[in-house]
């Protein structure tokens, strides 16, 4: 569910672009992201650093897009965000007691340190690939293709990565075998 709410501003950007233009879509994305952060704060009284970074970068790059009337800034935003996240995740390999992914997921799953580190590096690679894919589409295709990629391509890449991550993590889940479950029955 969180993945879908995180992609809601992108969906709103997509719809506004299809109905109007890239500049209206940029305003809509800024407003939707700000609203998403505000609702998160009102519901939980906390906001993830990643959400705040995304909002700040969107406001800067979206603001430059609107002020300079140059769509290149909003097109660069996904790459900048993904590469900042890649750098933060990579930095956590060397600084601090836990990697970023361990801090985010350790309440849901317990893993050995080397698995947390491998998983964290997987996220680094994912963010680098997402940023690179954005640049490739941005410079090699028209704006309509880029907008479609921003919604469908990035969402699809994220879903594929999450499936791969789930398969990777499934090896470390302690699921009782059928015979163990039968032994626990009264």
C-alpha positions in Angstrom: 0.0 0.0 0.0 2.9 2.4 0.8 4.4 1.8 -2.6 1.1 2.9 -4.2 0.8 6.1 -2.1 4.4 6.9 -2.9 3.6 6.7 -6.6 0.4 8.8 -6.3 2.2 12.1 -7.0 3.7 10.5 -10.1 0.2 9.4 -11.2 -1.1 12.9 -10.6 1.9 14.3 -12.6 1.0 11.9 -15.4 -2.7 12.8 -15.5 -2.0 16.6 -15.4 0.5 16.2 -18.2 -1.9 14.3 -20.4 -4.7 16.9 -19.7 -2.6 20.0 -19.8 1.2 20.3 -20.2 4.5 19.6 -18.4 4.3 22.9 -16.4 0.8 22.2 -15.0 2.0 18.7 -14.3 5.0 20.0 -12.4 2.8 22.2 -10.2 0.4 19.2 -9.6 3.4 17.0 -8.6 4.7 19.6 -6.2 1.2 20.0 -4.6 0.6 16.3 -4.5 3.9 15.5 -2.9 3.5 18.3 -0.3 0.0 17.0 0.5 1.3 13.5 0.8 4.0 14.6 3.2 1.5 16.7 5.2 -1.1 13.8 5.4 1.7 11.4 6.5 2.7 13.9 9.2 -0.9 14.4 10.4 -1.5 10.7 10.6 1.8 9.5 12.1 3.5 12.6 13.5 6.6 11.6 11.6 7.8 11.7 8.0 10.5 9.6 6.5 13.7 11.3 5.5 13.3 9.9 2.0 10.0 11.7 1.7 11.4 15.0 2.8 14.4 14.7 0.5 12.0 13.9 -2.4 9.8 16.9 -1.6 12.9 19.2 -1.3 14.4 18.1 -4.6 11.0 18.3 -6.3 10.5 21.8 -5.0 14.0 22.9 -6.2 13.9 21.1 -9.6 10.1 21.8 -10.1 10.6 25.4 -9.1 13.5 25.8 -11.6 11.3 24.2 -14.3 8.6 26.7 -13.6 10.7 29.8 -13.0 13.0 29.2 -16.0 10.2 27.6 -18.1 12.7 24.8 -18.9 11.4 21.2 -18.6 14.9 19.7 -18.4 15.0 20.4 -14.6 11.9 18.3 -13.9 13.2 15.6 -16.1 16.5 15.5 -14.1 14.6 15.2 -10.8 14.2 11.3 -10.8 17.9 10.8 -11.6 19.0 13.2 -8.9 16.7 11.6 -6.3 17.7 8.1 -7.2 21.4 8.9 -7.2 21.2 10.7 -3.8 19.4 7.6 -2.4 22.1 5.4 -3.9 24.8 7.5 -2.3 23.1 7.5 1.1 22.6 3.7 1.0 26.2 3.2 -0.1 27.5 5.5 2.6 25.6 3.5 5.2 27.8 0.5 4.2 30.7 2.4 5.8 29.2 4.7 8.3 26.9 3.9 11.2 26.0 0.7 12.9 23.3 -0.3 10.5 22.8 0.1 6.8 19.8 2.2 5.6 17.9 -0.9 4.5 18.4 -2.5 7.9 17.1 0.6 9.6 14.0 0.6 7.4 13.3 -3.2 7.5 14.7 -4.6 10.7 11.4 -4.4 12.6 9.8 -6.7 10.0 12.6 -9.2 9.4 15.8 -10.4 11.2 18.8 -11.1 8.9 22.5 -11.7 9.4 24.7 -8.6 9.0 26.2 -9.8 5.6 22.7 -10.3 4.2 21.7 -6.8 5.3 24.8 -5.5 3.5 24.1 -7.4 0.3 20.5 -6.3 0.4 21.6 -2.7 0.9 24.0 -3.0 -2.1 21.1 -4.3 -4.1 19.2 -1.1 -3.4 22.3 0.9 -4.3 22.4 -0.8 -7.7 18.6 -0.4 -8.1 18.8 3.4 -7.5 21.8 3.8 -9.8 20.0 1.8 -12.6 16.8 3.8 -12.1 18.7 7.1 -12.4 20.5 5.9 -15.5 17.4 4.6 -17.1 15.7 8.0 -16.6 18.6 9.8 -18.3 18.6 7.3 -21.2 14.9 7.8 -21.8 15.1 11.5 -21.2 17.9 12.0 -23.8 16.9 9.4 -26.4 13.1 9.7 -26.6 10.5 12.4 -26.8 8.7 14.0 -23.8 5.6 11.9 -24.1 7.7 8.7 -23.9 9.6 10.1 -20.9 6.3 10.9 -19.0 5.0 7.4 -19.8 8.3 5.9 -18.6 8.2 8.0 -15.4 4.9 6.3 -14.4 4.8 2.9 -16.0 8.5 2.2 -16.5 9.7 3.2 -13.1 6.7 1.6 -11.4 7.4 -1.6 -13.4 11.1 -1.5 -12.5 10.3 -1.0 -8.9 7.8 -3.9 -8.9 10.3 -6.3 -10.6 13.0 -5.2 -8.1 10.7 -5.8 -5.1 9.8 -9.3 -6.4 13.5 -10.1 -6.8 14.2 -8.8 -3.3 11.3 -11.0 -2.0 12.8 -14.0 -3.6 16.2 -13.2 -2.2 14.7 -12.7 1.3 12.6 -15.8 1.2 15.7 -17.9 1.8 16.0 -16.3 5.2 12.5 -16.6 6.5 11.8 -19.3 9.1 8.6 -20.8 7.8 7.7 -24.0 9.7 7.5 -27.1 7.5 4.3 -29.1 7.3 5.6 -31.8 9.7 6.5 -29.1 12.3 3.0 -27.6 12.1 1.4 -31.0 12.5 3.6 -31.7 15.6 2.2 -28.5 17.2 -1.4 -29.5 16.9 -3.1 -30.7 20.2 
